[in-house]
Amino acid sequence: MSLTNKDKVSYGKKPTTFLNQPLYNCLHNVNLNGGLVDDNLSLLFNPFLLSNEKDSIERFKKGEMNFIVFRNTGFNLKDNTISNDDVNTQLASSFIASIFTQLGIFPVTYQGENNGLLFRKVTPIKSFEHTQSSLGAKEHLGFHVDNNHMALSNEHNKNTGSVSPDYLSLFCIRNDEDISTDLSDIPLALSQLSAEEIAILKSPRFRIAYPDSFDIQGDIIAPVIVENEHGLCSRFDSAFTHPIDNEAKIVFNKLNHHLKASTININLDSGDLLIFRNQQMAHSRRSFTPQYNGYDRFLLRVFGVDSLSRVKSVSPTTPYYSIAV
């Protein structure tokens, strides 16, 4: 795949196709060496204290990397016989909060989803099993950007509501099924399209439906790609985006093809934390068959934004609880 043809737009940060995946993942994996300490409570004050890979952390903070995985955090599930209902998630939640603080990320949750709670428990629920939701399991979740019906970060101004999350984090409590979280770099996939095709994606020729995870329903007409002086953002969603015309459909499907072709499989073990830029990295998850026995895959999800000025709170007493329009 060449990025030098004159009809290609240079969106990708990398000059070639994806690197060998194990090597590529290695560049984004950060070992926190949490297992070296006797009291992991001390890591809550500075979870990066024992890491020898602080350069990667700084690169992520500066936006030079769109995702990062923290391994060997010291906050893995110590007793695998404990069921999901009995797991105490307070320590893991405190660890995630500490990581967010160190990275300058503000946690946020949205009205109409997760009952206003910051931490979403991502584990299969039988009544959701055939939904396009993090609580489902039997439906394949195609590549998507979360909360893509909202304003993108580079669309936001003081007259709009809240922005879509800048960040999405997943902390693994249990993943015995080895279900990977799959990522794909949207700017890299765009580099495989012509300028004319990208112009179509930048036009308001797509109907975006509210995702299944929200209590309310609705849709908007918007572009899939927005690029301006504030950067490039995307609201791509293979399930809830409906191209209005056939030309838009062809280009949309072509972008989806390139996202699939550049899939990065992230296998999370207990205690691992993945954070990625939601509007630059599409993510997906294959379907699987849960047992509903209290020992299925169990993650904690937290959204984040670069600044609370980018969201409108439901009330002054709940600064992290934001309206979702």
N, C-alpha and C positions, 0 to 999 in steps of 0.2 A: 504494500500500500504506500504509494508515494504522496507526499504532501507538497511537492514542488510544482505540480502542474499549474499553469496560469489560471485555470478555471476553478481552483480550489481557494477557499478562504482560510488563512492560517489562524485557527482558533486554538489548536492544541498547544499545550505547554511543552510537549515532547516532540522531537523531530521525527520519530519513527512510530511504528505500531507499538503496542504495549510490550514492555520488557518481559522476559521470562518470568512467569507469575511468581514462583517462589522468591526470586530475586527482588521483584517489584514489591511484594509484600514485606520482605525483609527491610526495605528502605523505609517503610511506614510503621513497622513494629517497634515499640519502645518498651524495653524491659525495665520495670520500676524496681526490681530486686526486693520486692516487699517480703518475700519469703525469708530474707536474711534477718529480719527483726523479730524479737520475741513478743513485743507488744505493738500490734499494728495500729493501735489508737494514736501512736506518735506520728504515724504517716498522715493523719488527717490534717496536721498543721502544715506539712509540706510534702505532698505525695511524690514530688520529683527529687527529693533529697538524695536518694541512693542511686538514681539513674545515671548511667554513663552516656546517655544518648540525648543530652539536652539540646544539641544542635537540631535534631528532628523536631523537638518540641517548639523551638523558636521558629523554625521554618513553617510549621503549621500556624502558629500565632500570626506570622506575617502574611499568610495567605499563599505561601509558596507550595504548600501541599494541601490537597482538598480533603484528605482523611488521615486519621492516625489511630493506631490500636495500642492500647496500654496493656501489656502482659505482665504476669507475675506480680500482681498488685498486692497480694497478701490478704485479699478480701474474698477469696474463693469459699465455696460451701465446704465446711470442714467435715460434716457428717451427712453423707449421701442418703442416709435412711430417713432423714427429715423430709416430710412432704411439703409441697409448695405452700399449702395453707398454714403450715407451722413455721415456715422460714421467717426469721426476724430480719426485715430488710432495712432497719434503721441505720445500721452501721454502713451498709452499702450505699444508702442514700446520702449519708454524711460524706462518704468518700467521693461520690459523684459531685456533690456540692463543692467540695474542696478543689477538685480538678477544674470545675467551671470557674471558680474564683481565681485560680492560678492562671487560667487561660484568658481571663477577662470576658467570659461569656455569662450573660444573664439568663437564668432559667425563665421559662414562660409556659403557660398553659392557656387554652382557648375555650371560650364560652361555647357550650353545645357539645363538648367532647370531654370524656373522662371526669365528669362531675366537678370540674374545677381543680382537680388534684394535679400537682406538678409531676408526680411519678406515676406512670402508667404501667401496670403489671401486664406484660405481654405473655400470655399463656393461653392455650386453646380453651374456648368455652363452647360447649356443644351447640347452644342456640345460635352461635355465630359461625359455625363450621363451614357454611357455604357462602360467606360474605367476603367481599374484597376488603378485609380488615385485618389488623394485627392480631385480633382475637380469633380469627378464623384459622383453618389449617388445611382443609381439603380443596381449597381453591388456590391455584397458582397466583401469586402476586407478581404481576409484570412490573417492568421498570416504571418508576414514578417518583415524583417530588411530592412530599407531604404538604397538605393544606394548600394545594396549588390554586384553589379558587380565590385566594386572598391576593392582595397586592404583593408583588415581588419587591425585594429590597431597593432596587434601583428605580422602581415606580413610585415609591412612597414619598409623600409630602404632607405638610401639616393639615391638608384638607381631606386626606384619606384616612381610613381606619388603621387597623393593625397590619403588619407585614406577615407574610409566611415565615416560618422559622428559618433563621440563618443556619442553624445547626440542628442535627439530630444525633442523639447519643443512645447507645444500647449497651447496658451492663448485663453480662451473662451470669445468672445464678445457676442454671442447669441447662445443659444441651446434650443429653445422652444420645439423642438421635443424630447428632452431627449435622444439623440443618445449618447450612451456610447462609450468611447475609451477603447477597451479591450486589456489587457496586459497579457503576460504569461512569466514566468521565464524560460529561455532556460536551464540553468544549472539544475534546478529542474526537468524539463522534461527529460533531459538526464540521470538523476539518475534512471529512470525507464527502461533504456536499458542495455543490456549486453555489456561487453567489446568488444566482436566481432562485435556487431552492431555499437558501437561507432567508431570502427576502420574503418568500411565502410564509415561512415559519414566524417571521416578525410581523406579519399582518394579522388583523383580527378576523381570522377565518376559522376559528375553533370554538366550539361550545364546551365549556368546562363545567362538569357537574360536581356538586358537593360530594365528598367521599362518604362511604358507608359508615365511617366511624363517627360521623356527626349526627346529632339528634334532629337537625333541621335539614330540609332539602331545598335545592335551588340550583341555578347555573348562571354562568356569566359568558359573555362573548369576549375573547381576548386572544392575543398572540401567544405562541408557545415560547418564543424567545424574545427577550427584551435586552437591547444593548445600547448603552449611552456612555457619557463621560464617567459614570459611576461603576462601569463594568458590565459583564454579561451575566444574566440570570435566566433561569428556565422554569416553566411550570409543566414540564412534560409529564404525562400520565397516560400509560397505554390503555388503562381501563376506563377512566372517567373523562377522557378528552375525545370529542367527536368532531372531526373535520367537517366543515359546512359544505364543501364542494369537492369534486373528485380530484382536482389538481392538488388541493391541500391534503387530501387523504393519501395520495401517492407519496408525497414528500414526508408526511408524518410517518408512514410505514417504513420508509427508507431510513429515517433517523432511528426508528426502533430497531431496525435490522443492524445498524452499526453499533448501537448500544449493546445489543446481545453479543455481537462479534467481539466486543472488547470487555467482556465480563471479568470482574475480579472477584473470586470467591474468598470470603472472609469467614473462616471457621473460628468461632468463639468458644473458649473453654470457660469453665466456672471461674469468676473473678476477673475476666477480661472486659475491657471497656473500649468500645468503638465510638469515635466521634467523626462525623463528616459534615461537609458543607451541603446543606439540603438542596440549595438552588443551583449547584454546580455538579453534584454527583447524584445520579438516579440510583435507586436501590430496588431490589426485588427479593423474593423468597419463593422457593419451590414449595409445592404442596406436600403434605405428609399426613400420615394417619395417626392421630393421637389416641392414647389409651383412656384418657379422662380418669386417671387413677390417682391424680395428685403428684405425679412424677414426670409429667410432660415438660417439654422445653419451656423455660421460664426466664424472661428477660425483664429488665426495667428500662423504660424509655423516658427520656427527658428532652424536651425541645429547648432551644436557646436562641437568643438574639444578641447582636453586637451592642445594642443600646436599648434601654427601656423607653427612650423617646420614640422608638419605631413602633410601639404598640400603644393602644388605648385601653386603659384598665377599666374593668367593669365598675369598680368603685375605688375611692382613695385608700381604703383599708386593705385592698387586695392588689398590690402593685404588679404581681406576676400573673394575675388572672385577667385575660385580655378578651375584648370583643373579637369576633372572628369574621369581620367584614372589612 
